[in-house]
Amino acid sequence: MATVQQPAPRRRTLRHTFRMAILVLALGILAAFAIGNSGLVNVWPFRQNVPLFAVVLGCFGLGLIAGWVGRGLAQARKRRETDSAPRNPDPG
């Protein structure tokens, strides 16, 4: 009967620790921003008062989505151009 080896436990690397520290710092800054900008503002399409930090973070999120979609479209176009390019099987 064959034995199945278990994978070695993954050690936390310096990179992982650094990423977690950056994440904690970013969340702290985000919390401070939310506390400092908790005033209500009137948002036109919803006709109700919304906290300012929600408006700013919502706009930031929309920008991230727009950039992600734009990058995806550009990569798809480049991939399509690369796939349709003629290939030269004989370089000599």
Secondary structure by P-SEA (a helix, b strand, c coil): cbbbbccccccccaaaaaaaaaaaaaaaaaaaaaaaccbbbbbccccbbbbaaaaaaaaaaaaaaaaaaaaaaaaaaaaaaaaacccccccc
